[in-house]
Amino acid sequence: MKFSKKALDGVKATGQRQIFFDEMMTGLAIRVSEVGRISFYFVYRQGRGRGAEKKWLFIGKHPQMTPEVARLKVRELTGQVAGGTDPVLDAQKARDVQTVAGILEVFFAEHVRAKLKSATIDQYERISKLYVTPAFGKVDIDKVIHRDVARLHHSMRDKPYMANRCYALLSKFFGWCEANGYRDRGTNPVVGLEKYKEEKKMDFLDAQEMGAIGTALSALEAGGKINPLAAAGLRMLLLTGMRLMELLSLKWDYLDLEAGTATLPQSKTGFKVVPLPAPAVEILKGRPNISEYVFTSPDAASGHMMSLRKPWKLVCETAELSGRWRVHDLRHGFASAMVNSGVSLPIIGKVLGHKRAETTARYAHIGKSPAQQAAEEAAAKIVETWKQKPSKGIIPFQPKRAEGE
C-alpha cells in the first residue's frame, strides 16, 4: 500500500489486527487494531541476514502523525541502525525511566527526602516498597488510571489505616507528577476515591497504670536492663505529652530550661512551644550534653534515636500492663491527667499542639464536666437523706423560698 492520508482513512476495521507496509519507504508499516485504530511502526532487523531478529518500534498514530512525517522518522531511524544503534533497546531504556518505579525514585529524591519529615519519609518508603511498587512499578506513569488505584485500595480493605496512608502517598505522588510534567494536568487517578473510615484508638492510662510504669522504669534502670537515655525518653513522653519524633529529634538549642520551654521550629502542626514541667526539666538537666541532639544515637543516620519500641515493650511486661499499649498512649496519658485535673480543653489543645479543636475534643469524655459533677454531688446528698429514719407523725409543710423570689 502506498501510504497517504486518503488511503489510511479508507482502511476498514475487520475485527482482526491487520498489517500493511508502505510501498515508498522500506521499514515503514502500520498496524490496524480490531476496531480500526492505526499506528505507525519502524520495522527493522538488528544484525545481518534473515536470521536476525525482526523488531517493531512504535513511532506514532494516525491521523496525529502524517505518512510524510512517518517516512522522515523511519529514514532517520534507518540511519541509526546502520550506525550500530538499536532504537528498540534505546526506547526500552527510556521507557524504564518513565515507569512508576522510575518516577518514584525521582519523587523520593527531589520531594520526599528533600522536603518532608523523617517519620513521613519512613512511612512513605515502607508503603512504596510493600504496596505501590508491587502494584504499579512496571506500569508506564501515564497508564495508571482510577480503576487501578481503586483496585489496590480495595485489596487493602482489611487494613483501613494503611490503605488510607497509601491513598495519601499516591495522591501526593501523582499530583507531583502532574506539576513536574510526567502526567497531563487533571489526570490524578486518586481523585474521586473514598477513604475508609478509621476507628480512632484512644486508650487512656489511669493513675494506677501510670504508677506501675514509673515503678517498672525505676526497677529496670536500677537493674541495668534498660538504657538510661531510653528510660528518660519514656518519662519525658509521659510528663510532657510530646509526640515521639518531636522528643527524639529534640535539640539542646531548642531548650530554655530556666523558662521551662522547648521551642520546636517544626512539628507535625508547625512551629510549637512545648511547656516543660519541673520534673521534665530535672530529667533534662541530668542528661549529658554530648551532641546537638538530647536523645543522641551515633549509630543512627539521623544522629538521634528513632524508636523506643523495644524498651517500651520491656516496661509494659515488667509493669504487667494488660492490653496492647503503644508508646503514643503515653501522650494520651498526659492529656487524661490534665483533663482529670480540671484543665480546660482549649488549654489542653494548646499544650499538645493541636491545630483543630475536634482533635482535643476526643478527651472530653475522660473527666466529668463541672455541671455533671455538681449534679452528681447534689444527687448523692439526696440519696443520703433516703437513708435517714423518717420522723414519726405528720410532717408540716414548711416551704423555704430563696432570697429574691
TISETI-9062 format. One record per residue (C-alpha): residue number from 1; residue in one letter; x, y, z. Coordinates in steps of 0.5 Angstrom, whole numbers, plus 500, padded with zeros to 3 digits. Each point is the difference from the previous one (the first is absolute). Layout:
<rec lumvex="NUM" doke="A" u="X" v="Y" w="Z"/>
...
//
This chain:
<rec lumvex="1" doke="M" u="500" v="500" w="500"/>
<rec lumvex="2" doke="K" u="502" v="507" w="498"/>
<rec lumvex="3" doke="F" u="499" v="504" w="507"/>
<rec lumvex="4" doke="S" u="496" v="506" w="499"/>
<rec lumvex="5" doke="K" u="495" v="504" w="505"/>
<rec lumvex="6" doke="K" u="495" v="498" w="495"/>
<rec lumvex="7" doke="A" u="502" v="492" w="500"/>
<rec lumvex="8" doke="L" u="501" v="500" w="507"/>
<rec lumvex="9" doke="D" u="493" v="503" w="501"/>
<rec lumvex="10" doke="G" u="497" v="495" w="496"/>
<rec lumvex="11" doke="V" u="502" v="494" w="504"/>
<rec lumvex="12" doke="K" u="495" v="496" w="503"/>
<rec lumvex="13" doke="A" u="499" v="496" w="506"/>
<rec lumvex="14" doke="T" u="499" v="493" w="499"/>
<rec lumvex="15" doke="G" u="500" v="498" w="508"/>
<rec lumvex="16" doke="Q" u="507" v="497" w="499"/>
<rec lumvex="17" doke="R" u="507" v="503" w="500"/>
<rec lumvex="18" doke="Q" u="503" v="502" w="493"/>
<rec lumvex="19" doke="I" u="507" v="502" w="498"/>
<rec lumvex="20" doke="F" u="502" v="504" w="494"/>
<rec lumvex="21" doke="F" u="507" v="502" w="497"/>
<rec lumvex="22" doke="D" u="501" v="507" w="497"/>
<rec lumvex="23" doke="E" u="502" v="499" w="492"/>
<rec lumvex="24" doke="M" u="504" v="506" w="500"/>
<rec lumvex="25" doke="M" u="504" v="499" w="507"/>
<rec lumvex="26" doke="T" u="504" v="494" w="502"/>
<rec lumvex="27" doke="G" u="499" v="498" w="507"/>
<rec lumvex="28" doke="L" u="493" v="505" w="501"/>
<rec lumvex="29" doke="A" u="494" v="496" w="502"/>
<rec lumvex="30" doke="I" u="493" v="501" w="503"/>
<rec lumvex="31" doke="R" u="496" v="495" w="505"/>
<rec lumvex="32" doke="V" u="493" v="501" w="500"/>
<rec lumvex="33" doke="S" u="496" v="498" w="506"/>
<rec lumvex="34" doke="E" u="494" v="495" w="500"/>
<rec lumvex="35" doke="V" u="496" v="507" w="501"/>
<rec lumvex="36" doke="G" u="504" v="504" w="495"/>
<rec lumvex="37" doke="R" u="505" v="504" w="503"/>
<rec lumvex="38" doke="I" u="506" v="501" w="496"/>
<rec lumvex="39" doke="S" u="507" v="500" w="503"/>
<rec lumvex="40" doke="F" u="507" v="501" w="496"/>
<rec lumvex="41" doke="Y" u="506" v="496" w="501"/>
<rec lumvex="42" doke="F" u="507" v="499" w="498"/>
<rec lumvex="43" doke="V" u="502" v="493" w="499"/>
<rec lumvex="44" doke="Y" u="507" v="498" w="499"/>
<rec lumvex="45" doke="R" u="505" v="494" w="502"/>
<rec lumvex="46" doke="Q" u="506" v="502" w="505"/>
<rec lumvex="47" doke="G" u="505" v="496" w="496"/>
<rec lumvex="48" doke="R" u="501" v="497" w="493"/>
<rec lumvex="49" doke="G" u="496" v="494" w="497"/>
<rec lumvex="50" doke="R" u="493" v="497" w="500"/>
<rec lumvex="51" doke="G" u="502" v="497" w="507"/>
<rec lumvex="52" doke="A" u="501" v="507" w="503"/>
<rec lumvex="53" doke="E" u="494" v="502" w="505"/>
<rec lumvex="54" doke="K" u="495" v="504" w="497"/>
<rec lumvex="55" doke="K" u="498" v="506" w="504"/>
<rec lumvex="56" doke="W" u="494" v="504" w="500"/>
<rec lumvex="57" doke="L" u="501" v="507" w="503"/>
<rec lumvex="58" doke="F" u="493" v="505" w="501"/>
<rec lumvex="59" doke="I" u="501" v="507" w="497"/>
<rec lumvex="60" doke="G" u="493" v="503" w="500"/>
<rec lumvex="61" doke="K" u="493" v="500" w="499"/>
<rec lumvex="62" doke="H" u="496" v="501" w="494"/>
<rec lumvex="63" doke="P" u="497" v="506" w="499"/>
<rec lumvex="64" doke="Q" u="504" v="503" w="505"/>
<rec lumvex="65" doke="M" u="506" v="498" w="496"/>
<rec lumvex="66" doke="T" u="500" v="501" w="492"/>
<rec lumvex="67" doke="P" u="503" v="495" w="496"/>
<rec lumvex="68" doke="E" u="505" v="505" w="498"/>
<rec lumvex="69" doke="V" u="503" v="501" w="507"/>
<rec lumvex="70" doke="A" u="500" v="493" w="501"/>
<rec lumvex="71" doke="R" u="504" v="499" w="494"/>
<rec lumvex="72" doke="L" u="505" v="505" w="502"/>
<rec lumvex="73" doke="K" u="500" v="497" w="507"/>
<rec lumvex="74" doke="V" u="502" v="493" w="497"/>
<rec lumvex="75" doke="R" u="505" v="503" w="496"/>
<rec lumvex="76" doke="E" u="504" v="503" w="506"/>
<rec lumvex="77" doke="L" u="499" v="493" w="504"/>
<rec lumvex="78" doke="T" u="503" v="496" w="494"/>
<rec lumvex="79" doke="G" u="506" v="504" w="500"/>
<rec lumvex="80" doke="Q" u="501" v="499" w="508"/>
<rec lumvex="81" doke="V" u="499" v="492" w="499"/>
<rec lumvex="82" doke="A" u="505" v="501" w="494"/>
<rec lumvex="83" doke="G" u="505" v="503" w="505"/>
<rec lumvex="84" doke="G" u="499" v="495" w="505"/>
<rec lumvex="85" doke="T" u="495" v="503" w="504"/>
<rec lumvex="86" doke="D" u="494" v="495" w="503"/>
<rec lumvex="87" doke="P" u="494" v="505" w="500"/>
<rec lumvex="88" doke="V" u="495" v="495" w="504"/>
<rec lumvex="89" doke="L" u="505" v="499" w="505"/>
<rec lumvex="90" doke="D" u="501" v="507" w="501"/>
<rec lumvex="91" doke="A" u="493" v="501" w="500"/>
<rec lumvex="92" doke="Q" u="500" v="495" w="506"/>
<rec lumvex="93" doke="K" u="505" v="503" w="504"/>
<rec lumvex="94" doke="A" u="496" v="507" w="499"/>
<rec lumvex="95" doke="R" u="494" v="496" w="502"/>
<rec lumvex="96" doke="D" u="503" v="498" w="506"/>
<rec lumvex="97" doke="V" u="501" v="507" w="503"/>
<rec lumvex="98" doke="Q" u="492" v="501" w="498"/>
<rec lumvex="99" doke="T" u="497" v="494" w="504"/>
<rec lumvex="100" doke="V" u="497" v="502" w="507"/>
<rec lumvex="101" doke="A" u="506" v="497" w="503"/>
<rec lumvex="102" doke="G" u="505" v="504" w="497"/>
<rec lumvex="103" doke="I" u="496" v="506" w="501"/>
<rec lumvex="104" doke="L" u="499" v="498" w="507"/>
<rec lumvex="105" doke="E" u="508" v="501" w="501"/>
<rec lumvex="106" doke="V" u="500" v="507" w="498"/>
<rec lumvex="107" doke="F" u="494" v="502" w="504"/>
<rec lumvex="108" doke="F" u="503" v="497" w="506"/>
<rec lumvex="109" doke="A" u="507" v="503" w="498"/>
<rec lumvex="110" doke="E" u="497" v="507" w="499"/>
<rec lumvex="111" doke="H" u="494" v="501" w="504"/>
<rec lumvex="112" doke="V" u="499" v="495" w="506"/>
<rec lumvex="113" doke="R" u="507" v="499" w="502"/>
<rec lumvex="114" doke="A" u="502" v="508" w="499"/>
<rec lumvex="115" doke="K" u="493" v="503" w="503"/>
<rec lumvex="116" doke="L" u="497" v="495" w="505"/>
<rec lumvex="117" doke="K" u="501" v="498" w="507"/>
<rec lumvex="118" doke="S" u="504" v="494" w="502"/>
<rec lumvex="119" doke="A" u="493" v="496" w="502"/>
<rec lumvex="120" doke="T" u="497" v="501" w="494"/>
<rec lumvex="121" doke="I" u="506" v="498" w="496"/>
<rec lumvex="122" doke="D" u="500" v="494" w="503"/>
<rec lumvex="123" doke="Q" u="492" v="499" w="499"/>
<rec lumvex="124" doke="Y" u="501" v="501" w="493"/>
<rec lumvex="125" doke="E" u="505" v="496" w="499"/>
<rec lumvex="126" doke="R" u="497" v="494" w="503"/>
<rec lumvex="127" doke="I" u="493" v="501" w="497"/>
<rec lumvex="128" doke="S" u="504" v="501" w="493"/>
<rec lumvex="129" doke="K" u="504" v="493" w="501"/>
<rec lumvex="130" doke="L" u="494" v="496" w="503"/>
<rec lumvex="131" doke="Y" u="494" v="502" w="495"/>
<rec lumvex="132" doke="V" u="502" v="506" w="495"/>
<rec lumvex="133" doke="T" u="506" v="497" w="496"/>
<rec lumvex="134" doke="P" u="497" v="492" w="500"/>
<rec lumvex="135" doke="A" u="493" v="503" w="497"/>
<rec lumvex="136" doke="F" u="503" v="505" w="495"/>
<rec lumvex="137" doke="G" u="507" v="500" w="500"/>
<rec lumvex="138" doke="K" u="501" v="498" w="493"/>
<rec lumvex="139" doke="V" u="494" v="504" w="497"/>
<rec lumvex="140" doke="D" u="501" v="506" w="496"/>
<rec lumvex="141" doke="I" u="499" v="506" w="504"/>
<rec lumvex="142" doke="D" u="494" v="503" w="496"/>
<rec lumvex="143" doke="K" u="497" v="493" w="499"/>
<rec lumvex="144" doke="V" u="498" v="499" w="507"/>
<rec lumvex="145" doke="I" u="492" v="502" w="501"/>
<rec lumvex="146" doke="H" u="495" v="501" w="505"/>
<rec lumvex="147" doke="R" u="498" v="493" w="500"/>
<rec lumvex="148" doke="D" u="507" v="497" w="501"/>
<rec lumvex="149" doke="V" u="500" v="504" w="506"/>
<rec lumvex="150" doke="A" u="493" v="499" w="503"/>
<rec lumvex="151" doke="R" u="502" v="492" w="499"/>
<rec lumvex="152" doke="L" u="506" v="501" w="504"/>
<rec lumvex="153" doke="H" u="497" v="504" w="505"/>
<rec lumvex="154" doke="H" u="494" v="494" w="501"/>
<rec lumvex="155" doke="S" u="505" v="495" w="500"/>
<rec lumvex="156" doke="M" u="503" v="503" w="507"/>
<rec lumvex="157" doke="R" u="493" v="501" w="503"/>
<rec lumvex="158" doke="D" u="501" v="495" w="506"/>
<rec lumvex="159" doke="K" u="505" v="506" w="502"/>
<rec lumvex="160" doke="P" u="497" v="506" w="499"/>
<rec lumvex="161" doke="Y" u="505" v="505" w="503"/>
<rec lumvex="162" doke="M" u="506" v="497" w="496"/>
<rec lumvex="163" doke="A" u="495" v="501" w="494"/>
<rec lumvex="164" doke="N" u="499" v="507" w="501"/>
<rec lumvex="165" doke="R" u="507" v="501" w="501"/>
<rec lumvex="166" doke="C" u="501" v="497" w="493"/>
<rec lumvex="167" doke="Y" u="495" v="505" w="498"/>
<rec lumvex="168" doke="A" u="503" v="506" w="502"/>
<rec lumvex="169" doke="L" u="507" v="498" w="497"/>
<rec lumvex="170" doke="L" u="497" v="498" w="494"/>
<rec lumvex="171" doke="S" u="496" v="507" w="500"/>
<rec lumvex="172" doke="K" u="506" v="504" w="501"/>
<rec lumvex="173" doke="F" u="505" v="496" w="495"/>
<rec lumvex="174" doke="F" u="495" v="501" w="494"/>
<rec lumvex="175" doke="G" u="499" v="507" w="502"/>
<rec lumvex="176" doke="W" u="507" v="501" w="500"/>
<rec lumvex="177" doke="C" u="501" v="496" w="493"/>
<rec lumvex="178" doke="E" u="495" v="505" w="497"/>
<rec lumvex="179" doke="A" u="504" v="506" w="503"/>
<rec lumvex="180" doke="N" u="506" v="497" w="497"/>
<rec lumvex="181" doke="G" u="498" v="498" w="493"/>
<rec lumvex="182" doke="Y" u="499" v="493" w="501"/>
<rec lumvex="183" doke="R" u="493" v="500" w="499"/>
<rec lumvex="184" doke="D" u="495" v="504" w="497"/>
<rec lumvex="185" doke="R" u="496" v="505" w="505"/>
<rec lumvex="186" doke="G" u="494" v="498" w="502"/>
<rec lumvex="187" doke="T" u="501" v="493" w="500"/>
<rec lumvex="188" doke="N" u="502" v="498" w="507"/>
<rec lumvex="189" doke="P" u="497" v="493" w="501"/>
<rec lumvex="190" doke="V" u="499" v="500" w="507"/>
<rec lumvex="191" doke="V" u="494" v="506" w="499"/>
<rec lumvex="192" doke="G" u="493" v="497" w="502"/>
<rec lumvex="193" doke="L" u="503" v="494" w="504"/>
<rec lumvex="194" doke="E" u="497" v="500" w="507"/>
<rec lumvex="195" doke="K" u="504" v="499" w="506"/>
<rec lumvex="196" doke="Y" u="498" v="494" w="505"/>
<rec lumvex="197" doke="K" u="497" v="502" w="507"/>
<rec lumvex="198" doke="E" u="505" v="499" w="505"/>
<rec lumvex="199" doke="E" u="498" v="499" w="507"/>
<rec lumvex="200" doke="K" u="505" v="504" w="504"/>
<rec lumvex="201" doke="K" u="503" v="497" w="506"/>
<rec lumvex="202" doke="M" u="500" v="504" w="506"/>
<rec lumvex="203" doke="D" u="502" v="495" w="506"/>
<rec lumvex="204" doke="F" u="502" v="504" w="507"/>
<rec lumvex="205" doke="L" u="505" v="498" w="505"/>
<rec lumvex="206" doke="D" u="497" v="501" w="507"/>
<rec lumvex="207" doke="A" u="503" v="502" w="506"/>
<rec lumvex="208" doke="Q" u="502" v="493" w="503"/>
<rec lumvex="209" doke="E" u="503" v="498" w="493"/>
<rec lumvex="210" doke="M" u="504" v="507" w="499"/>
<rec lumvex="211" doke="G" u="503" v="498" w="507"/>
<rec lumvex="212" doke="A" u="501" v="493" w="498"/>
<rec lumvex="213" doke="I" u="504" v="503" w="494"/>
<rec lumvex="214" doke="G" u="504" v="504" w="505"/>
<rec lumvex="215" doke="T" u="502" v="494" w="504"/>
<rec lumvex="216" doke="A" u="502" v="496" w="495"/>
<rec lumvex="217" doke="L" u="504" v="505" w="497"/>
<rec lumvex="218" doke="S" u="504" v="501" w="506"/>
<rec lumvex="219" doke="A" u="501" v="493" w="501"/>
<rec lumvex="220" doke="L" u="502" v="499" w="493"/>
<rec lumvex="221" doke="E" u="505" v="505" w="501"/>
<rec lumvex="222" doke="A" u="503" v="498" w="506"/>
<rec lumvex="223" doke="G" u="501" v="493" w="498"/>
<rec lumvex="224" doke="G" u="504" v="503" w="493"/>
<rec lumvex="225" doke="K" u="494" v="497" w="496"/>
<rec lumvex="226" doke="I" u="498" v="506" w="496"/>
<rec lumvex="227" doke="N" u="504" v="505" w="497"/>
<rec lumvex="228" doke="P" u="500" v="507" w="505"/>
<rec lumvex="229" doke="L" u="499" v="504" w="494"/>
<rec lumvex="230" doke="A" u="494" v="496" w="497"/>
<rec lumvex="231" doke="A" u="497" v="500" w="508"/>
<rec lumvex="232" doke="A" u="501" v="508" w="500"/>
<rec lumvex="233" doke="G" u="496" v="500" w="493"/>
<rec lumvex="234" doke="L" u="494" v="496" w="502"/>
<rec lumvex="235" doke="R" u="500" v="504" w="507"/>
<rec lumvex="236" doke="M" u="500" v="506" w="495"/>
<rec lumvex="237" doke="L" u="495" v="498" w="496"/>
<rec lumvex="238" doke="L" u="495" v="499" w="506"/>
<rec lumvex="239" doke="L" u="502" v="506" w="503"/>
<rec lumvex="240" doke="T" u="499" v="505" w="494"/>
<rec lumvex="241" doke="G" u="495" v="497" w="495"/>
<rec lumvex="242" doke="M" u="505" v="501" w="494"/>
<rec lumvex="243" doke="R" u="500" v="496" w="494"/>
<rec lumvex="244" doke="L" u="505" v="494" w="500"/>
<rec lumvex="245" doke="M" u="504" v="503" w="494"/>
<rec lumvex="246" doke="E" u="499" v="507" w="503"/>
<rec lumvex="247" doke="L" u="504" v="498" w="506"/>
<rec lumvex="248" doke="L" u="505" v="495" w="497"/>
<rec lumvex="249" doke="S" u="502" v="506" w="495"/>
<rec lumvex="250" doke="L" u="501" v="505" w="505"/>
<rec lumvex="251" doke="K" u="506" v="504" w="500"/>
<rec lumvex="252" doke="W" u="503" v="504" w="506"/>
<rec lumvex="253" doke="D" u="500" v="506" w="496"/>
<rec lumvex="254" doke="Y" u="492" v="500" w="501"/>
<rec lumvex="255" doke="L" u="500" v="499" w="507"/>
<rec lumvex="256" doke="D" u="500" v="506" w="505"/>
<rec lumvex="257" doke="L" u="500" v="496" w="507"/>
<rec lumvex="258" doke="E" u="499" v="507" w="504"/>
<rec lumvex="259" doke="A" u="494" v="502" w="497"/>
<rec lumvex="260" doke="G" u="498" v="492" w="499"/>
<rec lumvex="261" doke="T" u="498" v="500" w="493"/>
<rec lumvex="262" doke="A" u="502" v="496" w="494"/>
<rec lumvex="263" doke="T" u="499" v="504" w="493"/>
<rec lumvex="264" doke="L" u="500" v="496" w="494"/>
<rec lumvex="265" doke="P" u="501" v="503" w="493"/>
<rec lumvex="266" doke="Q" u="496" v="495" w="497"/>
<rec lumvex="267" doke="S" u="495" v="495" w="503"/>
<rec lumvex="268" doke="K" u="494" v="496" w="497"/>
<rec lumvex="269" doke="T" u="496" v="506" w="501"/>
<rec lumvex="270" doke="G" u="506" v="505" w="498"/>
<rec lumvex="271" doke="F" u="503" v="505" w="505"/>
<rec lumvex="272" doke="K" u="499" v="498" w="507"/>
<rec lumvex="273" doke="V" u="502" v="502" w="507"/>
<rec lumvex="274" doke="V" u="499" v="494" w="505"/>
<rec lumvex="275" doke="P" u="500" v="501" w="507"/>
<rec lumvex="276" doke="L" u="505" v="496" w="505"/>
<rec lumvex="277" doke="P" u="497" v="499" w="507"/>
<rec lumvex="278" doke="A" u="505" v="500" w="505"/>
<rec lumvex="279" doke="P" u="501" v="492" w="500"/>
<rec lumvex="280" doke="A" u="502" v="500" w="493"/>
<rec lumvex="281" doke="V" u="505" v="506" w="501"/>
<rec lumvex="282" doke="E" u="503" v="496" w="505"/>
<rec lumvex="283" doke="I" u="501" v="494" w="495"/>
<rec lumvex="284" doke="L" u="503" v="504" w="495"/>
<rec lumvex="285" doke="K" u="505" v="503" w="505"/>
<rec lumvex="286" doke="G" u="502" v="493" w="502"/>
<rec lumvex="287" doke="R" u="502" v="499" w="492"/>
<rec lumvex="288" doke="P" u="507" v="501" w="498"/>
<rec lumvex="289" doke="N" u="500" v="505" w="494"/>
<rec lumvex="290" doke="I" u="505" v="496" w="495"/>
<rec lumvex="291" doke="S" u="496" v="501" w="494"/>
<rec lumvex="292" doke="E" u="496" v="505" w="496"/>
<rec lumvex="293" doke="Y" u="494" v="495" w="502"/>
<rec lumvex="294" doke="V" u="498" v="499" w="507"/>
<rec lumvex="295" doke="F" u="498" v="493" w="498"/>
<rec lumvex="296" doke="T" u="506" v="498" w="496"/>
<rec lumvex="297" doke="S" u="502" v="494" w="497"/>
<rec lumvex="298" doke="P" u="506" v="500" w="496"/>
<rec lumvex="299" doke="D" u="498" v="493" w="496"/>
<rec lumvex="300" doke="A" u="494" v="504" w="497"/>
<rec lumvex="301" doke="A" u="501" v="503" w="493"/>
<rec lumvex="302" doke="S" u="496" v="506" w="503"/>
<rec lumvex="303" doke="G" u="504" v="501" w="506"/>
<rec lumvex="304" doke="H" u="495" v="499" w="505"/>
<rec lumvex="305" doke="M" u="495" v="494" w="503"/>
<rec lumvex="306" doke="M" u="495" v="497" w="495"/>
<rec lumvex="307" doke="S" u="496" v="496" w="505"/>
<rec lumvex="308" doke="L" u="498" v="498" w="507"/>
<rec lumvex="309" doke="R" u="496" v="494" w="498"/>
<rec lumvex="310" doke="K" u="505" v="495" w="503"/>
<rec lumvex="311" doke="P" u="501" v="503" w="507"/>
<rec lumvex="312" doke="W" u="492" v="502" w="500"/>
<rec lumvex="313" doke="K" u="498" v="492" w="499"/>
<rec lumvex="314" doke="L" u="505" v="498" w="506"/>
<rec lumvex="315" doke="V" u="497" v="506" w="504"/>
<rec lumvex="316" doke="C" u="493" v="497" w="499"/>
<rec lumvex="317" doke="E" u="502" v="493" w="501"/>
<rec lumvex="318" doke="T" u="503" v="502" w="507"/>
<rec lumvex="319" doke="A" u="494" v="504" w="502"/>
<rec lumvex="320" doke="E" u="496" v="494" w="498"/>
<rec lumvex="321" doke="L" u="495" v="505" w="496"/>
<rec lumvex="322" doke="S" u="495" v="496" w="496"/>
<rec lumvex="323" doke="G" u="498" v="502" w="493"/>
<rec lumvex="324" doke="R" u="504" v="503" w="494"/>
<rec lumvex="325" doke="W" u="502" v="506" w="503"/>
<rec lumvex="326" doke="R" u="504" v="505" w="495"/>
<rec lumvex="327" doke="V" u="506" v="505" w="501"/>
<rec lumvex="328" doke="H" u="495" v="505" w="497"/>
<rec lumvex="329" doke="D" u="495" v="498" w="506"/>
<rec lumvex="330" doke="L" u="505" v="504" w="505"/>
<rec lumvex="331" doke="R" u="498" v="506" w="496"/>
<rec lumvex="332" doke="H" u="492" v="499" w="502"/>
<rec lumvex="333" doke="G" u="502" v="498" w="507"/>
<rec lumvex="334" doke="F" u="503" v="507" w="501"/>
<rec lumvex="335" doke="A" u="494" v="503" w="497"/>
<rec lumvex="336" doke="S" u="495" v="496" w="504"/>
<rec lumvex="337" doke="A" u="504" v="502" w="506"/>
<rec lumvex="338" doke="M" u="499" v="507" w="498"/>
<rec lumvex="339" doke="V" u="492" v="499" w="499"/>
<rec lumvex="340" doke="N" u="499" v="497" w="507"/>
<rec lumvex="341" doke="S" u="504" v="506" w="503"/>
<rec lumvex="342" doke="G" u="495" v="504" w="497"/>
<rec lumvex="343" doke="V" u="503" v="504" w="495"/>
<rec lumvex="344" doke="S" u="496" v="502" w="494"/>
<rec lumvex="345" doke="L" u="500" v="497" w="493"/>
<rec lumvex="346" doke="P" u="503" v="506" w="497"/>
<rec lumvex="347" doke="I" u="506" v="501" w="504"/>
<rec lumvex="348" doke="I" u="501" v="492" w="499"/>
<rec lumvex="349" doke="G" u="500" v="501" w="493"/>
<rec lumvex="350" doke="K" u="505" v="506" w="500"/>
<rec lumvex="351" doke="V" u="505" v="496" w="505"/>
<rec lumvex="352" doke="L" u="499" v="494" w="495"/>
<rec lumvex="353" doke="G" u="501" v="504" w="494"/>
<rec lumvex="354" doke="H" u="493" v="498" w="497"/>
<rec lumvex="355" doke="K" u="498" v="504" w="494"/>
<rec lumvex="356" doke="R" u="493" v="498" w="500"/>
<rec lumvex="357" doke="A" u="495" v="500" w="506"/>
<rec lumvex="358" doke="E" u="497" v="494" w="497"/>
<rec lumvex="359" doke="T" u="506" v="496" w="502"/>
<rec lumvex="360" doke="T" u="501" v="503" w="507"/>
<rec lumvex="361" doke="A" u="492" v="498" w="501"/>
<rec lumvex="362" doke="R" u="502" v="493" w="500"/>
<rec lumvex="363" doke="Y" u="502" v="501" w="507"/>
<rec lumvex="364" doke="A" u="494" v="503" w="502"/>
<rec lumvex="365" doke="H" u="496" v="493" w="503"/>
<rec lumvex="366" doke="I" u="506" v="499" w="504"/>
<rec lumvex="367" doke="G" u="499" v="505" w="506"/>
<rec lumvex="368" doke="K" u="493" v="502" w="503"/>
<rec lumvex="369" doke="S" u="497" v="507" w="498"/>
<rec lumvex="370" doke="P" u="499" v="505" w="506"/>
<rec lumvex="371" doke="A" u="493" v="499" w="498"/>
<rec lumvex="372" doke="Q" u="500" v="493" w="500"/>
<rec lumvex="373" doke="Q" u="504" v="500" w="507"/>
<rec lumvex="374" doke="A" u="495" v="505" w="503"/>
<rec lumvex="375" doke="A" u="494" v="495" w="498"/>
<rec lumvex="376" doke="E" u="503" v="494" w="503"/>
<rec lumvex="377" doke="E" u="502" v="503" w="506"/>
<rec lumvex="378" doke="A" u="493" v="503" w="501"/>
<rec lumvex="379" doke="A" u="497" v="493" w="499"/>
<rec lumvex="380" doke="A" u="505" v="497" w="505"/>
<rec lumvex="381" doke="K" u="497" v="504" w="505"/>
<rec lumvex="382" doke="I" u="493" v="499" w="498"/>
<rec lumvex="383" doke="V" u="502" v="492" w="501"/>
<rec lumvex="384" doke="E" u="503" v="501" w="507"/>
<rec lumvex="385" doke="T" u="493" v="503" w="502"/>
<rec lumvex="386" doke="W" u="497" v="494" w="498"/>
<rec lumvex="387" doke="K" u="504" v="496" w="505"/>
<rec lumvex="388" doke="Q" u="498" v="504" w="506"/>
<rec lumvex="389" doke="K" u="494" v="498" w="504"/>
<rec lumvex="390" doke="P" u="493" v="503" w="499"/>
<rec lumvex="391" doke="S" u="497" v="505" w="505"/>
<rec lumvex="392" doke="K" u="494" v="497" w="504"/>
<rec lumvex="393" doke="G" u="493" v="503" w="498"/>
<rec lumvex="394" doke="I" u="498" v="505" w="495"/>
<rec lumvex="395" doke="I" u="506" v="505" w="497"/>
<rec lumvex="396" doke="P" u="497" v="507" w="500"/>
<rec lumvex="397" doke="F" u="501" v="504" w="493"/>
<rec lumvex="398" doke="Q" u="505" v="505" w="501"/>
<rec lumvex="399" doke="P" u="502" v="503" w="493"/>
<rec lumvex="400" doke="K" u="507" v="503" w="500"/>
<rec lumvex="401" doke="R" u="501" v="506" w="495"/>
<rec lumvex="402" doke="A" u="507" v="502" w="497"/>
<rec lumvex="403" doke="E" u="501" v="507" w="501"/>
<rec lumvex="404" doke="G" u="497" v="505" w="495"/>
<rec lumvex="405" doke="E" u="495" v="495" w="498"/>
//
